[in-house]
């Protein structure tokens, strides 16, 4: 199991920085890309803490859960995604078949 350390954080942020405008990735997808498949929750924790450790701006708003749901309580995430042309289904989720990043 991976540990939430600075190396893990910067691996996550490196992948997040690659997500193109108008696309989203899931926590599990990012975990798989950094070869930590079972650590999707740790990816979420790393993103939550990223502003404390990283000086640069990363497009963390482009990361959603495996059902296409947004971060609870972060209303600006939806605004940022809409500005990038990402549309939402009636249930408020993102259609991952349409908008998921095909890394």
N, C-alpha and C positions, 0 to 999 in steps of 0.2 A: 504494500500500500504506500502511496506517495505521501509525503509530508508537505504541509503548507509552509514552505520556506521561500526565501527570495528567489532561488533558482526555479522552483515550480511556478511562482508568480510570473516571472519574466518569460517562461515558456508559454504560459497561458496568454500573456499579453502579446507575444510575438505572433501567435495564431490569430488573436482578435484583430490585430492590426492589418491582417491580410483579408479580412472579410470585406468584400466590395460593397460600395454604396448600393442600396436597393436590394440587398440580400441579408439573410440572417443565418446564424449557426446555432446549434443547440449546445448545452453544457456537455452532453455526452459526446457529441461530435468533436468538440475541442479536446476532451479527455482522450478520445481515440487518437487524434492527430498528434498528441504529445506522448503517446504510448503509455497512457495511464487509464485504460478503458474503464476501470471500476471506480473512477474518482470524479464523476460528474458533479457531485455535491461539493467536492473540494474546489472544483473549477469555479462554482458559484461563490464560494467563500473568498477565493482569490480575487475575483472581480469586485466583490463587495469591499475588499481591503485595498484594492489597487490604487485608489487616490491617495492613500497614506504613504505609499512607497514609490510610486512612479510620477515623475515630473511631467512627462508628456501626456497628451490627450489621446486616449484610445477609444475606438467606437464600441464601447461596452454595451451601448443601447441595442446593438445588433445581435445580442445573445439572448435566446429565449429557451424555455424548457421544451421537452420532447413532444408536447402537445401544441406548441406554438403559443403558449401563454406568456404574458409579460411578467416582469418583476412586480409583486404586490406592493402597492404604495408608492411606486415611482411613476407618477402621472406623465412626467416629461418624456419617458421612453416612447410612449405612443405618439406623441407630437413629433419627436425626432424621426421616427420610422415613417410616419405619414409624409413628412417633408421629403423623404427619400423615395417616395412613390410606393411604399409597401402598403397594401390594402389588408383590411381585416374582414374576417367572416362575420356573420350575424352574431355568433357566440362570443365575439371579441378576440378570437384567436387568429394567428397568422396561418395562412394556408402554406404549410411547409412544402407541399408538392410544387407550388409555384415560386415561393420566395426563399427556399433553403439554398444556401451556398453549396455549389457542387465543386468542392475543393478538388 
